[in-house]
Amino acid sequence: MLNWFYETSLWITLPLFVGGFVLVSCLIVVALRPAVRRLVTDTNEWDRALAHVIGTFGVFFGILLALVAVSVYENFSDTRNVTIVEAGQVGALYRATTALPNETGDPMRDLLDAYMHAVINSDFPQQQLGILPDASDTEIDEIEKLLHTVDVEPGEEQAE
């Protein structure tokens, strides 16, 4: 639903978001002006009423800033967790290839090493630029092909 917000440049979304919030705040002030005029009959009290309005906007902007900070932290945390899980899975697969015969295990470890280098050196910089990364796709395809060539023989406990 909010993909347009993430796909649009920061130089467009930030002024749009802040400007929209300020516009809504100003419209609220204008809408409440008749009620405030009826309630505050002494013109010397206008400063106090204005101070309350400014204080309220300060609270709203503080809440807005807190929500943005929480959202950014959640995105960072989710990305970090996904990266840790993927690194663990690649490490486990790398260790598992040591049980394979050398004609299959050595190329698999080389492909896993190439995959990690492609992710770190190509995919991450592409993601930083906002581009969907595809540099590691060939290594993933090659790993999958190599996995399909492995012949698995049932162990003694499976034969019973």
One Martini backbone bead per residue (centre of mass of N, CA, C, O) as a GRO file, in nm:
protein
  160
    1MET     BB    1   0.059   0.062  -0.022
    2LEU     BB    2   0.350   0.226   0.056
    3ASN     BB    3   0.551   0.200  -0.191
    4TRP     BB    4   0.569   0.489  -0.301
    5PHE     BB    5   0.725   0.600  -0.055
    6TYR     BB    6   0.987   0.416  -0.107
    7GLU     BB    7   1.025   0.482  -0.429
    8THR     BB    8   1.057   0.766  -0.360
    9SER     BB    9   1.215   1.033  -0.319
   10LEU     BB   10   1.322   1.209  -0.046
   11TRP     BB   11   1.288   1.500  -0.184
   12ILE     BB   12   0.970   1.444  -0.198
   13THR     BB   13   0.853   1.305   0.063
   14LEU     BB   14   0.941   1.494   0.288
   15PRO     BB   15   0.794   1.759   0.204
   16LEU     BB   16   0.519   1.623   0.174
   17PHE     BB   17   0.488   1.523   0.465
   18VAL     BB   18   0.546   1.785   0.622
   19GLY     BB   19   0.359   1.973   0.463
   20GLY     BB   20   0.101   1.814   0.526
   21PHE     BB   21   0.117   1.846   0.832
   22VAL     BB   22   0.115   2.155   0.836
   23LEU     BB   23  -0.148   2.195   0.681
   24VAL     BB   24  -0.330   2.048   0.881
   25SER     BB   25  -0.260   2.225   1.123
   26CYS     BB   26  -0.361   2.494   0.998
   27LEU     BB   27  -0.654   2.398   0.948
   28ILE     BB   28  -0.718   2.359   1.246
   29VAL     BB   29  -0.677   2.649   1.331
   30VAL     BB   30  -0.889   2.773   1.143
   31ALA     BB   31  -1.130   2.598   1.246
   32LEU     BB   32  -1.085   2.699   1.563
   33ARG     BB   33  -1.110   3.011   1.567
   34PRO     BB   34  -1.408   3.064   1.645
   35ALA     BB   35  -1.398   2.920   1.919
   36VAL     BB   36  -1.169   3.091   2.042
   37ARG     BB   37  -1.309   3.367   2.012
   38ARG     BB   38  -1.541   3.293   2.210
   39LEU     BB   39  -1.357   3.206   2.462
   40VAL     BB   40  -1.163   3.460   2.391
   41THR     BB   41  -1.225   3.789   2.484
   42ASP     BB   42  -0.943   3.860   2.564
   43THR     BB   43  -0.674   3.985   2.382
   44ASN     BB   44  -0.447   3.914   2.601
   45GLU     BB   45  -0.506   3.586   2.563
   46TRP     BB   46  -0.384   3.509   2.283
   47ASP     BB   47  -0.102   3.420   2.368
   48ARG     BB   48  -0.196   3.173   2.524
   49ALA     BB   49  -0.341   3.031   2.293
   50LEU     BB   50  -0.093   3.019   2.108
   51ALA     BB   51   0.084   2.851   2.301
   52HIS     BB   52  -0.099   2.602   2.293
   53VAL     BB   53  -0.078   2.549   1.993
   54ILE     BB   54   0.230   2.520   1.978
   55GLY     BB   55   0.248   2.292   2.186
   56THR     BB   56   0.073   2.091   2.029
   57PHE     BB   57   0.253   2.079   1.778
   58GLY     BB   58   0.501   1.976   1.926
   59VAL     BB   59   0.372   1.708   2.004
   60PHE     BB   60   0.303   1.611   1.720
   61PHE     BB   61   0.596   1.620   1.610
   62GLY     BB   62   0.710   1.425   1.822
   63ILE     BB   63   0.536   1.184   1.743
   64LEU     BB   64   0.622   1.173   1.451
   65LEU     BB   65   0.923   1.128   1.505
   66ALA     BB   66   0.888   0.865   1.668
   67LEU     BB   67   0.752   0.700   1.441
   68VAL     BB   68   0.983   0.720   1.240
   69ALA     BB   69   1.201   0.593   1.419
   70VAL     BB   70   1.060   0.321   1.456
   71SER     BB   71   1.043   0.246   1.156
   72VAL     BB   72   1.345   0.250   1.097
   73TYR     BB   73   1.425   0.040   1.310
   74GLU     BB   74   1.252  -0.193   1.203
   75ASN     BB   75   1.387  -0.210   0.927
   76PHE     BB   76   1.670  -0.262   1.032
   77SER     BB   77   1.605  -0.516   1.201
   78ASP     BB   78   1.490  -0.691   0.973
   79THR     BB   79   1.741  -0.684   0.793
   80ARG     BB   80   1.936  -0.803   0.998
   81ASN     BB   81   1.790  -1.075   1.042
   82VAL     BB   82   1.798  -1.172   0.748
   83THR     BB   83   2.107  -1.166   0.722
   84ILE     BB   84   2.173  -1.367   0.950
   85VAL     BB   85   2.015  -1.606   0.837
   86GLU     BB   86   2.159  -1.626   0.564
   87ALA     BB   87   2.445  -1.662   0.673
   88GLY     BB   88   2.380  -1.923   0.829
   89GLN     BB   89   2.288  -2.092   0.583
   90VAL     BB   90   2.550  -2.071   0.423
   91GLY     BB   91   2.729  -2.194   0.642
   92ALA     BB   92   2.581  -2.467   0.659
   93LEU     BB   93   2.619  -2.543   0.362
   94TYR     BB   94   2.923  -2.536   0.362
   95ARG     BB   95   2.960  -2.759   0.577
   96ALA     BB   96   2.792  -2.980   0.422
   97THR     BB   97   2.997  -3.009   0.174
   98THR     BB   98   3.213  -3.188   0.325
   99ALA     BB   99   3.036  -3.463   0.273
  100LEU     BB  100   3.107  -3.446  -0.006
  101PRO     BB  101   3.237  -3.505  -0.276
  102ASN     BB  102   3.490  -3.339  -0.434
  103GLU     BB  103   3.342  -3.304  -0.719
  104THR     BB  104   3.110  -3.139  -0.556
  105GLY     BB  105   3.215  -2.972  -0.306
  106ASP     BB  106   3.418  -2.774  -0.431
  107PRO     BB  107   3.227  -2.621  -0.628
  108MET     BB  108   3.025  -2.540  -0.409
  109ARG     BB  109   3.219  -2.365  -0.240
  110ASP     BB  110   3.291  -2.174  -0.471
  111LEU     BB  111   2.999  -2.073  -0.516
  112LEU     BB  112   2.952  -1.965  -0.230
  113ASP     BB  113   3.181  -1.763  -0.242
  114ALA     BB  114   3.076  -1.608  -0.492
  115TYR     BB  115   2.807  -1.531  -0.370
  116MET     BB  116   2.910  -1.358  -0.134
  117HIS     BB  117   3.067  -1.157  -0.311
  118ALA     BB  118   2.822  -1.062  -0.476
  119VAL     BB  119   2.655  -0.954  -0.242
  120ILE     BB  120   2.866  -0.756  -0.121
  121ASN     BB  121   2.981  -0.611  -0.400
  122SER     BB  122   2.681  -0.578  -0.556
  123ASP     BB  123   2.404  -0.595  -0.408
  124PHE     BB  124   2.434  -0.384  -0.184
  125PRO     BB  125   2.491  -0.135  -0.368
  126GLN     BB  126   2.223  -0.159  -0.522
  127GLN     BB  127   2.038  -0.123  -0.279
  128GLN     BB  128   2.145   0.160  -0.203
  129LEU     BB  129   2.030   0.270  -0.494
  130GLY     BB  130   1.741   0.112  -0.540
  131ILE     BB  131   1.820  -0.163  -0.665
  132LEU     BB  132   1.751  -0.461  -0.788
  133PRO     BB  133   1.921  -0.733  -0.727
  134ASP     BB  134   2.132  -0.968  -0.966
  135ALA     BB  135   2.432  -1.077  -0.928
  136SER     BB  136   2.358  -1.366  -0.767
  137ASP     BB  137   2.182  -1.542  -0.962
  138THR     BB  138   2.392  -1.728  -1.100
  139GLU     BB  139   2.489  -1.872  -0.844
  140ILE     BB  140   2.218  -1.990  -0.762
  141ASP     BB  141   2.176  -2.159  -1.016
  142GLU     BB  142   2.438  -2.327  -0.987
  143ILE     BB  143   2.377  -2.449  -0.713
  144GLU     BB  144   2.118  -2.592  -0.795
  145LYS     BB  145   2.240  -2.772  -1.014
  146LEU     BB  146   2.446  -2.912  -0.826
  147LEU     BB  147   2.238  -3.032  -0.626
  148HIS     BB  148   2.096  -3.216  -0.852
  149THR     BB  149   2.365  -3.406  -0.889
  150VAL     BB  150   2.320  -3.535  -0.623
  151ASP     BB  151   2.368  -3.850  -0.485
  152VAL     BB  152   2.156  -4.029  -0.274
  153GLU     BB  153   2.223  -4.255  -0.020
  154PRO     BB  154   2.108  -4.473   0.174
  155GLY     BB  155   2.115  -4.560   0.480
  156GLU     BB  156   2.099  -4.811   0.705
  157GLU     BB  157   1.848  -4.690   0.863
  158GLN     BB  158   1.667  -4.677   0.590
  159ALA     BB  159   1.659  -4.989   0.502
  160GLU     BB  160   1.464  -5.107   0.741
   0.00000   0.00000   0.00000
